[in-house]
Amino acid sequence: MGELIDKKTSVSIDGRRLFAFKSFELKQSLNTHHSFELVIDIETGANRYVHDLKDRAAWLGKPLTLYTSSARKPTLLNVIISSSDTDIV
């Protein structure tokens, strides 16, 4: 599995940049659809740049774009098809 190592990675959902997230994992194999997991840090709650987790239902069907500092164009374009509020400790 390849690893995206770029300290200046950013994620946008429906054109609105997320300024805080814990991790982004992309899973992809031959002859299947890829999937991704974006983990948002809920401990940043009062930060005005962080989306409220209640927004996650509105994110369904919206585009997710991943940018890295080394690329001139978006590194990944995706569509959000599911959401979960599972707590990861």
Biopython code that builds the backbone (N, CA, C, O; Angstrom):
import numpy as np
from Bio.PDB.StructureBuilder import StructureBuilder

atoms = [
    (1, "MET", "N", (0.845, -1.171, 0.000)),
    (1, "MET", "CA", (0.000, 0.000, 0.000)),
    (1, "MET", "C", (0.891, 1.234, 0.000)),
    (1, "MET", "O", (1.825, 1.334, 0.795)),
    (2, "GLY", "N", (0.598, 2.169, -0.893)),
    (2, "GLY", "CA", (1.324, 3.424, -0.929)),
    (2, "GLY", "C", (0.896, 4.332, 0.203)),
    (2, "GLY", "O", (-0.182, 4.178, 0.776)),
    (3, "GLU", "N", (1.753, 5.272, 0.509)),
    (3, "GLU", "CA", (1.447, 6.178, 1.601)),
    (3, "GLU", "C", (1.610, 7.607, 1.116)),
    (3, "GLU", "O", (2.622, 7.957, 0.508)),
    (4, "LEU", "N", (0.610, 8.425, 1.389)),
    (4, "LEU", "CA", (0.659, 9.834, 1.027)),
    (4, "LEU", "C", (1.345, 10.576, 2.164)),
    (4, "LEU", "O", (0.777, 10.750, 3.242)),
    (5, "ILE", "N", (2.564, 11.008, 1.911)),
    (5, "ILE", "CA", (3.306, 11.711, 2.950)),
    (5, "ILE", "C", (3.491, 13.148, 2.485)),
    (5, "ILE", "O", (4.376, 13.446, 1.682)),
    (6, "ASP", "N", (2.668, 14.007, 2.986)),
    (6, "ASP", "CA", (2.728, 15.416, 2.636)),
    (6, "ASP", "C", (2.185, 16.185, 3.826)),
    (6, "ASP", "O", (1.013, 16.048, 4.176)),
    (7, "LYS", "N", (3.012, 16.974, 4.435)),
    (7, "LYS", "CA", (2.608, 17.690, 5.645)),
    (7, "LYS", "C", (1.545, 18.745, 5.360)),
    (7, "LYS", "O", (0.873, 19.208, 6.281)),
    (8, "LYS", "N", (1.388, 19.126, 4.108)),
    (8, "LYS", "CA", (0.428, 20.171, 3.770)),
    (8, "LYS", "C", (-0.716, 19.607, 2.942)),
    (8, "LYS", "O", (-0.981, 20.068, 1.832)),
    (9, "THR", "N", (-1.379, 18.620, 3.484)),
    (9, "THR", "CA", (-2.533, 18.016, 2.841)),
    (9, "THR", "C", (-3.778, 18.714, 3.349)),
    (9, "THR", "O", (-3.911, 18.951, 4.550)),
    (10, "SER", "N", (-4.692, 19.047, 2.447)),
    (10, "SER", "CA", (-5.950, 19.652, 2.873)),
    (10, "SER", "C", (-7.108, 18.948, 2.186)),
    (10, "SER", "O", (-6.961, 18.367, 1.111)),
    (11, "VAL", "N", (-8.263, 19.015, 2.835)),
    (11, "VAL", "CA", (-9.469, 18.363, 2.342)),
    (11, "VAL", "C", (-10.580, 19.397, 2.261)),
    (11, "VAL", "O", (-10.753, 20.206, 3.172)),
    (12, "SER", "N", (-11.331, 19.367, 1.165)),
    (12, "SER", "CA", (-12.507, 20.223, 1.013)),
    (12, "SER", "C", (-13.718, 19.347, 0.755)),
    (12, "SER", "O", (-13.638, 18.352, 0.035)),
    (13, "ILE", "N", (-14.838, 19.725, 1.348)),
    (13, "ILE", "CA", (-16.109, 19.056, 1.095)),
    (13, "ILE", "C", (-17.054, 20.088, 0.516)),
    (13, "ILE", "O", (-17.347, 21.104, 1.145)),
    (14, "ASP", "N", (-17.529, 19.816, -0.689)),
    (14, "ASP", "CA", (-18.432, 20.725, -1.395)),
    (14, "ASP", "C", (-17.834, 22.132, -1.509)),
    (14, "ASP", "O", (-18.538, 23.135, -1.394)),
    (15, "GLY", "N", (-16.516, 22.178, -1.739)),
    (15, "GLY", "CA", (-15.839, 23.455, -1.930)),
    (15, "GLY", "C", (-15.464, 24.186, -0.654)),
    (15, "GLY", "O", (-14.859, 25.256, -0.719)),
    (16, "ARG", "N", (-15.807, 23.639, 0.505)),
    (16, "ARG", "CA", (-15.487, 24.273, 1.790)),
    (16, "ARG", "C", (-14.357, 23.493, 2.462)),
    (16, "ARG", "O", (-14.492, 22.304, 2.753)),
    (17, "ARG", "N", (-13.257, 24.175, 2.700)),
    (17, "ARG", "CA", (-12.072, 23.514, 3.248)),
    (17, "ARG", "C", (-12.277, 23.133, 4.713)),
    (17, "ARG", "O", (-12.804, 23.913, 5.506)),
    (18, "LEU", "N", (-11.851, 21.921, 5.052)),
    (18, "LEU", "CA", (-11.802, 21.477, 6.447)),
    (18, "LEU", "C", (-10.427, 21.857, 6.982)),
    (18, "LEU", "O", (-9.409, 21.448, 6.425)),
    (19, "PHE", "N", (-10.393, 22.618, 8.035)),
    (19, "PHE", "CA", (-9.111, 23.072, 8.552)),
    (19, "PHE", "C", (-8.545, 22.157, 9.626)),
    (19, "PHE", "O", (-7.424, 22.368, 10.089)),
    (20, "ALA", "N", (-9.307, 21.142, 10.027)),
    (20, "ALA", "CA", (-8.795, 20.214, 11.036)),
    (20, "ALA", "C", (-9.359, 18.823, 10.776)),
    (20, "ALA", "O", (-10.573, 18.643, 10.677)),
    (21, "PHE", "N", (-8.476, 17.852, 10.669)),
    (21, "PHE", "CA", (-8.883, 16.456, 10.595)),
    (21, "PHE", "C", (-7.735, 15.605, 11.114)),
    (21, "PHE", "O", (-6.571, 16.000, 11.048)),
    (22, "LYS", "N", (-8.082, 14.421, 11.636)),
    (22, "LYS", "CA", (-7.067, 13.537, 12.217)),
    (22, "LYS", "C", (-6.350, 12.711, 11.169)),
    (22, "LYS", "O", (-5.124, 12.607, 11.180)),
    (23, "SER", "N", (-7.124, 12.120, 10.254)),
    (23, "SER", "CA", (-6.490, 11.255, 9.263)),
    (23, "SER", "C", (-7.377, 11.104, 8.036)),
    (23, "SER", "O", (-8.581, 11.358, 8.066)),
    (24, "PHE", "N", (-6.739, 10.685, 6.971)),
    (24, "PHE", "CA", (-7.428, 10.374, 5.723)),
    (24, "PHE", "C", (-6.807, 9.091, 5.196)),
    (24, "PHE", "O", (-5.595, 9.023, 4.993)),
    (25, "GLU", "N", (-7.636, 8.068, 4.972)),
    (25, "GLU", "CA", (-7.136, 6.785, 4.476)),
    (25, "GLU", "C", (-7.887, 6.412, 3.206)),
    (25, "GLU", "O", (-9.118, 6.397, 3.185)),
    (26, "LEU", "N", (-7.148, 6.115, 2.157)),
    (26, "LEU", "CA", (-7.714, 5.698, 0.878)),
    (26, "LEU", "C", (-7.434, 4.217, 0.691)),
    (26, "LEU", "O", (-6.294, 3.772, 0.830)),
    (27, "LYS", "N", (-8.470, 3.455, 0.378)),
    (27, "LYS", "CA", (-8.334, 2.014, 0.123)),
    (27, "LYS", "C", (-8.719, 1.770, -1.329)),
    (27, "LYS", "O", (-9.817, 2.124, -1.757)),
    (28, "GLN", "N", (-7.813, 1.164, -2.078)),
    (28, "GLN", "CA", (-8.063, 0.948, -3.491)),
    (28, "GLN", "C", (-7.403, -0.352, -3.930)),
    (28, "GLN", "O", (-6.266, -0.644, -3.560)),
    (29, "SER", "N", (-8.137, -1.130, -4.729)),
    (29, "SER", "CA", (-7.577, -2.348, -5.302)),
    (29, "SER", "C", (-8.103, -2.498, -6.726)),
    (29, "SER", "O", (-9.026, -1.792, -7.133)),
    (30, "LEU", "N", (-7.522, -3.403, -7.463)),
    (30, "LEU", "CA", (-7.930, -3.614, -8.851)),
    (30, "LEU", "C", (-9.346, -4.175, -8.935)),
    (30, "LEU", "O", (-9.758, -4.977, -8.097)),
    (31, "ASN", "N", (-10.074, -3.751, -9.940)),
    (31, "ASN", "CA", (-11.410, -4.255, -10.265)),
    (31, "ASN", "C", (-12.468, -4.030, -9.184)),
    (31, "ASN", "O", (-13.488, -4.719, -9.172)),
    (32, "THR", "N", (-12.245, -3.092, -8.294)),
    (32, "THR", "CA", (-13.263, -2.749, -7.297)),
    (32, "THR", "C", (-13.308, -1.236, -7.139)),
    (32, "THR", "O", (-12.400, -0.519, -7.560)),
    (33, "HIS", "N", (-14.366, -0.779, -6.532)),
    (33, "HIS", "CA", (-14.452, 0.645, -6.226)),
    (33, "HIS", "C", (-13.535, 0.953, -5.056)),
    (33, "HIS", "O", (-13.312, 0.113, -4.186)),
    (34, "HIS", "N", (-13.017, 2.152, -5.048)),
    (34, "HIS", "CA", (-12.187, 2.552, -3.916)),
    (34, "HIS", "C", (-13.079, 3.107, -2.806)),
    (34, "HIS", "O", (-14.247, 3.427, -3.027)),
    (35, "SER", "N", (-12.516, 3.211, -1.634)),
    (35, "SER", "CA", (-13.227, 3.820, -0.512)),
    (35, "SER", "C", (-12.231, 4.654, 0.274)),
    (35, "SER", "O", (-11.018, 4.481, 0.152)),
    (36, "PHE", "N", (-12.757, 5.548, 1.071)),
    (36, "PHE", "CA", (-11.872, 6.351, 1.896)),
    (36, "PHE", "C", (-12.507, 6.573, 3.253)),
    (36, "PHE", "O", (-13.722, 6.470, 3.419)),
    (37, "GLU", "N", (-11.660, 6.878, 4.213)),
    (37, "GLU", "CA", (-12.124, 7.197, 5.557)),
    (37, "GLU", "C", (-11.459, 8.500, 5.979)),
    (37, "GLU", "O", (-10.234, 8.614, 5.981)),
    (38, "LEU", "N", (-12.275, 9.468, 6.330)),
    (38, "LEU", "CA", (-11.804, 10.751, 6.830)),
    (38, "LEU", "C", (-12.203, 10.828, 8.293)),
    (38, "LEU", "O", (-13.388, 10.760, 8.620)),
    (39, "VAL", "N", (-11.225, 10.969, 9.171)),
    (39, "VAL", "CA", (-11.499, 11.049, 10.608)),
    (39, "VAL", "C", (-11.330, 12.504, 11.029)),
    (39, "VAL", "O", (-10.264, 13.099, 10.872)),
    (40, "ILE", "N", (-12.417, 13.060, 11.571)),
    (40, "ILE", "CA", (-12.425, 14.457, 11.997)),
    (40, "ILE", "C", (-12.258, 14.513, 13.505)),
    (40, "ILE", "O", (-12.878, 13.739, 14.234)),
    (41, "ASP", "N", (-11.431, 15.420, 13.964)),
    (41, "ASP", "CA", (-11.158, 15.578, 15.388)),
    (41, "ASP", "C", (-12.262, 16.408, 16.032)),
    (41, "ASP", "O", (-12.343, 17.616, 15.808)),
    (42, "ILE", "N", (-13.111, 15.768, 16.830)),
    (42, "ILE", "CA", (-14.217, 16.497, 17.456)),
    (42, "ILE", "C", (-13.753, 17.331, 18.643)),
    (42, "ILE", "O", (-14.514, 18.158, 19.147)),
    (43, "GLU", "N", (-12.530, 17.133, 19.094)),
    (43, "GLU", "CA", (-12.018, 17.911, 20.219)),
    (43, "GLU", "C", (-11.689, 19.342, 19.837)),
    (43, "GLU", "O", (-11.397, 20.158, 20.712)),
    (44, "THR", "N", (-11.729, 19.662, 18.565)),
    (44, "THR", "CA", (-11.456, 21.025, 18.132)),
    (44, "THR", "C", (-12.737, 21.840, 18.079)),
    (44, "THR", "O", (-12.756, 22.924, 17.496)),
    (45, "GLY", "N", (-13.794, 21.342, 18.670)),
    (45, "GLY", "CA", (-15.144, 21.881, 18.603)),
    (45, "GLY", "C", (-15.330, 23.376, 18.523)),
    (45, "GLY", "O", (-16.134, 23.838, 17.714)),
    (46, "ALA", "N", (-14.629, 24.152, 19.321)),
    (46, "ALA", "CA", (-14.871, 25.591, 19.348)),
    (46, "ALA", "C", (-14.180, 26.328, 18.214)),
    (46, "ALA", "O", (-14.415, 27.521, 18.022)),
    (47, "ASN", "N", (-13.344, 25.650, 17.470)),
    (47, "ASN", "CA", (-12.629, 26.286, 16.374)),
    (47, "ASN", "C", (-13.614, 26.686, 15.284)),
    (47, "ASN", "O", (-14.377, 25.849, 14.802)),
    (48, "ARG", "N", (-13.606, 27.945, 14.896)),
    (48, "ARG", "CA", (-14.595, 28.432, 13.926)),
    (48, "ARG", "C", (-14.403, 27.845, 12.532)),
    (48, "ARG", "O", (-15.300, 27.948, 11.696)),
    (49, "TYR", "N", (-13.262, 27.239, 12.268)),
    (49, "TYR", "CA", (-13.003, 26.679, 10.947)),
    (49, "TYR", "C", (-13.404, 25.215, 10.821)),
    (49, "TYR", "O", (-13.349, 24.655, 9.727)),
    (50, "VAL", "N", (-13.801, 24.595, 11.909)),
    (50, "VAL", "CA", (-14.152, 23.182, 11.891)),
    (50, "VAL", "C", (-15.647, 23.038, 11.687)),
    (50, "VAL", "O", (-16.438, 23.725, 12.333)),
    (51, "HIS", "N", (-16.029, 22.155, 10.802)),
    (51, "HIS", "CA", (-17.441, 21.910, 10.553)),
    (51, "HIS", "C", (-18.067, 21.176, 11.722)),
    (51, "HIS", "O", (-17.418, 20.345, 12.356)),
    (52, "ASP", "N", (-19.304, 21.474, 12.005)),
    (52, "ASP", "CA", (-20.058, 20.761, 13.033)),
    (52, "ASP", "C", (-20.315, 19.349, 12.510)),
    (52, "ASP", "O", (-20.683, 19.175, 11.349)),
    (53, "LEU", "N", (-20.126, 18.352, 13.352)),
    (53, "LEU", "CA", (-20.340, 16.975, 12.907)),
    (53, "LEU", "C", (-21.785, 16.721, 12.502)),
    (53, "LEU", "O", (-22.066, 15.734, 11.822)),
    (54, "LYS", "N", (-22.706, 17.589, 12.904)),
    (54, "LYS", "CA", (-24.093, 17.463, 12.466)),
    (54, "LYS", "C", (-24.209, 17.727, 10.962)),
    (54, "LYS", "O", (-25.192, 17.336, 10.332)),
    (55, "ASP", "N", (-23.197, 18.393, 10.393)),
    (55, "ASP", "CA", (-23.180, 18.667, 8.953)),
    (55, "ASP", "C", (-22.987, 17.405, 8.131)),
    (55, "ASP", "O", (-23.217, 17.416, 6.922)),
    (56, "ARG", "N", (-22.568, 16.315, 8.769)),
    (56, "ARG", "CA", (-22.192, 15.133, 7.997)),
    (56, "ARG", "C", (-23.330, 14.578, 7.158)),
    (56, "ARG", "O", (-23.070, 14.025, 6.089)),
    (57, "ALA", "N", (-24.579, 14.698, 7.591)),
    (57, "ALA", "CA", (-25.705, 14.219, 6.779)),
    (57, "ALA", "C", (-25.842, 15.059, 5.515)),
    (57, "ALA", "O", (-26.212, 14.541, 4.461)),
    (58, "ALA", "N", (-25.549, 16.340, 5.615)),
    (58, "ALA", "CA", (-25.624, 17.220, 4.446)),
    (58, "ALA", "C", (-24.478, 16.958, 3.475)),
    (58, "ALA", "O", (-24.553, 17.364, 2.315)),
    (59, "TRP", "N", (-23.420, 16.288, 3.928)),
    (59, "TRP", "CA", (-22.278, 16.000, 3.064)),
    (59, "TRP", "C", (-22.551, 14.856, 2.097)),
    (59, "TRP", "O", (-21.828, 14.716, 1.111)),
    (60, "LEU", "N", (-23.563, 14.037, 2.340)),
    (60, "LEU", "CA", (-23.846, 12.903, 1.456)),
    (60, "LEU", "C", (-24.107, 13.395, 0.037)),
    (60, "LEU", "O", (-24.896, 14.314, -0.180)),
    (61, "GLY", "N", (-23.440, 12.776, -0.914)),
    (61, "GLY", "CA", (-23.579, 13.157, -2.314)),
    (61, "GLY", "C", (-22.726, 14.342, -2.727)),
    (61, "GLY", "O", (-22.713, 14.714, -3.900)),
    (62, "LYS", "N", (-22.026, 14.933, -1.797)),
    (62, "LYS", "CA", (-21.195, 16.111, -2.091)),
    (62, "LYS", "C", (-19.784, 15.675, -2.477)),
    (62, "LYS", "O", (-19.321, 14.610, -2.070)),
    (63, "PRO", "N", (-19.107, 16.506, -3.265)),
    (63, "PRO", "CA", (-17.737, 16.169, -3.652)),
    (63, "PRO", "C", (-16.745, 16.399, -2.518)),
    (63, "PRO", "O", (-16.839, 17.380, -1.781)),
    (64, "LEU", "N", (-15.799, 15.483, -2.392)),
    (64, "LEU", "CA", (-14.673, 15.621, -1.473)),
    (64, "LEU", "C", (-13.426, 15.742, -2.333)),
    (64, "LEU", "O", (-13.207, 14.931, -3.233)),
    (65, "THR", "N", (-12.620, 16.734, -2.064)),
    (65, "THR", "CA", (-11.410, 16.975, -2.833)),
    (65, "THR", "C", (-10.217, 16.987, -1.896)),
    (65, "THR", "O", (-10.233, 17.656, -0.863)),
    (66, "LEU", "N", (-9.183, 16.243, -2.262)),
    (66, "LEU", "CA", (-7.952, 16.190, -1.481)),
    (66, "LEU", "C", (-6.878, 16.948, -2.247)),
    (66, "LEU", "O", (-6.673, 16.719, -3.439)),
    (67, "TYR", "N", (-6.201, 17.840, -1.561)),
    (67, "TYR", "CA", (-5.123, 18.624, -2.156)),
    (67, "TYR", "C", (-3.827, 18.348, -1.404)),
    (67, "TYR", "O", (-3.835, 18.154, -0.188)),
    (68, "THR", "N", (-2.724, 18.333, -2.130)),
    (68, "THR", "CA", (-1.408, 18.273, -1.495)),
    (68, "THR", "C", (-0.594, 19.448, -2.005)),
    (68, "THR", "O", (-0.851, 19.967, -3.091)),
    (69, "SER", "N", (0.379, 19.861, -1.223)),
    (69, "SER", "CA", (1.178, 21.024, -1.613)),
    (69, "SER", "C", (2.032, 20.747, -2.843)),
    (69, "SER", "O", (2.426, 21.677, -3.547)),
    (70, "SER", "N", (2.318, 19.480, -3.107)),
    (70, "SER", "CA", (3.191, 19.137, -4.229)),
    (70, "SER", "C", (2.456, 19.061, -5.570)),
    (70, "SER", "O", (3.099, 18.961, -6.615)),
    (71, "ALA", "N", (1.127, 19.107, -5.555)),
    (71, "ALA", "CA", (0.352, 18.983, -6.795)),
    (71, "ALA", "C", (-0.288, 20.317, -7.173)),
    (71, "ALA", "O", (-0.750, 21.063, -6.310)),
    (72, "ARG", "N", (-0.307, 20.603, -8.455)),
    (72, "ARG", "CA", (-0.948, 21.833, -8.926)),
    (72, "ARG", "C", (-2.456, 21.677, -9.044)),
    (72, "ARG", "O", (-3.204, 22.652, -8.972)),
    (73, "LYS", "N", (-2.888, 20.442, -9.226)),
    (73, "LYS", "CA", (-4.313, 20.136, -9.345)),
    (73, "LYS", "C", (-4.713, 19.268, -8.160)),
    (73, "LYS", "O", (-3.845, 18.751, -7.457)),
    (74, "PRO", "N", (-6.014, 19.098, -7.926)),
    (74, "PRO", "CA", (-6.436, 18.206, -6.832)),
    (74, "PRO", "C", (-5.820, 16.817, -6.990)),
    (74, "PRO", "O", (-5.732, 16.290, -8.099)),
    (75, "THR", "N", (-5.400, 16.237, -5.883)),
    (75, "THR", "CA", (-4.804, 14.909, -5.882)),
    (75, "THR", "C", (-5.870, 13.833, -6.003)),
    (75, "THR", "O", (-5.629, 12.782, -6.598)),
    (76, "LEU", "N", (-7.049, 14.086, -5.442)),
    (76, "LEU", "CA", (-8.129, 13.108, -5.444)),
    (76, "LEU", "C", (-9.471, 13.827, -5.478)),
    (76, "LEU", "O", (-9.698, 14.775, -4.726)),
    (77, "LEU", "N", (-10.356, 13.369, -6.355)),
    (77, "LEU", "CA", (-11.736, 13.858, -6.410)),
    (77, "LEU", "C", (-12.642, 12.686, -6.077)),
    (77, "LEU", "O", (-12.478, 11.602, -6.637)),
    (78, "ASN", "N", (-13.589, 12.882, -5.180)),
    (78, "ASN", "CA", (-14.437, 11.804, -4.700)),
    (78, "ASN", "C", (-15.841, 12.306, -4.434)),
    (78, "ASN", "O", (-16.085, 13.512, -4.466)),
    (79, "VAL", "N", (-16.763, 11.402, -4.173)),
    (79, "VAL", "CA", (-18.124, 11.748, -3.765)),
    (79, "VAL", "C", (-18.414, 11.000, -2.468)),
    (79, "VAL", "O", (-18.127, 9.808, -2.360)),
    (80, "ILE", "N", (-18.973, 11.685, -1.498)),
    (80, "ILE", "CA", (-19.294, 11.070, -0.206)),
    (80, "ILE", "C", (-20.599, 10.299, -0.339)),
    (80, "ILE", "O", (-21.627, 10.870, -0.705)),
    (81, "ILE", "N", (-20.563, 8.993, -0.040)),
    (81, "ILE", "CA", (-21.776, 8.174, -0.164)),
    (81, "ILE", "C", (-22.257, 7.612, 1.166)),
    (81, "ILE", "O", (-23.351, 7.052, 1.235)),
    (82, "SER", "N", (-21.455, 7.752, 2.232)),
    (82, "SER", "CA", (-21.922, 7.317, 3.555)),
    (82, "SER", "C", (-21.162, 8.082, 4.625)),
    (82, "SER", "O", (-20.106, 8.662, 4.375)),
    (83, "SER", "N", (-21.729, 8.067, 5.824)),
    (83, "SER", "CA", (-21.138, 8.784, 6.943)),
    (83, "SER", "C", (-21.399, 8.011, 8.225)),
    (83, "SER", "O", (-22.416, 7.330, 8.354)),
    (84, "SER", "N", (-20.483, 8.120, 9.163)),
    (84, "SER", "CA", (-20.628, 7.422, 10.441)),
    (84, "SER", "C", (-20.143, 8.329, 11.556)),
    (84, "SER", "O", (-19.266, 9.167, 11.350)),
    (85, "ASP", "N", (-20.716, 8.157, 12.729)),
    (85, "ASP", "CA", (-20.266, 8.944, 13.878)),
    (85, "ASP", "C", (-19.550, 8.064, 14.895)),
    (85, "ASP", "O", (-19.572, 8.342, 16.094)),
    (86, "THR", "N", (-18.926, 7.020, 14.414)),
    (86, "THR", "CA", (-18.210, 6.093, 15.284)),
    (86, "THR", "C", (-17.074, 6.816, 15.996)),
    (86, "THR", "O", (-16.270, 7.503, 15.365)),
    (87, "ASP", "N", (-17.015, 6.656, 17.303)),
    (87, "ASP", "CA", (-15.928, 7.247, 18.082)),
    (87, "ASP", "C", (-14.724, 6.327, 18.041)),
    (87, "ASP", "O", (-14.838, 5.125, 18.282)),
    (88, "ILE", "N", (-13.579, 6.896, 17.737)),
    (88, "ILE", "CA", (-12.328, 6.148, 17.743)),
    (88, "ILE", "C", (-11.507, 6.664, 18.907)),
    (88, "ILE", "O", (-11.251, 7.863, 19.022)),
    (89, "VAL", "N", (-11.103, 5.761, 19.758)),
    (89, "VAL", "CA", (-10.348, 6.171, 20.951)),
    (89, "VAL", "C", (-8.871, 6.005, 20.695)),
    (89, "VAL", "O", (-8.056, 6.294, 21.572)),
]
sb = StructureBuilder()
sb.init_structure("model")
sb.init_model(0)
sb.init_chain("A")
sb.init_seg("    ")
for serial, (resi, resn, name, xyz) in enumerate(atoms, 1):
    if name == "N":
        sb.init_residue(resn, " ", resi, " ")
    sb.init_atom(name, np.array(xyz, "f"), 0.0, 1.0, " ", f" {name:<3s}", serial, name[0])
structure = sb.get_structure()
